Amino acid sequence: MKLLSLNTEGASQRNIFYDYIAGMAPSTDIFCLQEVFDSSGDLEEYGRVHLRQFSLLKQALADFRVFYAIVTENYVGRKKVGFEAKQGLATFVKKSLPVTSVSDNYIFGDAATAINAEFTNTPQKML
């Protein structure tokens, strides 16, 4: 069994990132990805962050079951933004593998945490 864990940095490297995921998919059983962005808003990117990253990953990894845990909303990098921007953890498991349970839990802070200017209290989750 092969598990790949990666901080995606919001797919800031665009094609390099998506090509890497596509190339690894045939030989990987589980992807555990951090800093995965999702948005249904009009903006596709903000700075270097690809806001529709989660949608593209679901398409690229169609042979995988997906589990997504939102960690923060309306923050990109260390900046609060005035548009939809979810950031979280995404786990993709090959459909041929059994999944008996899934849970996401805060290990620091929670959804109501007011993130300070230094970003030292950013909520953290496990999925």
Buried (B, 14 or more C-beta within 10 A) or exposed (E): EEEBEBEBBBBBBBEEBBEBBEEBBEEBBBBBBBBBBBBEEEBEBBEEBBBBBBBBBBEBBEEBBBBBBBBBBBBBBEEEBEEBBBBBBBBBBBEEEEEEEEEBEBEEBEEEBEBEEEEEEBBBBEB
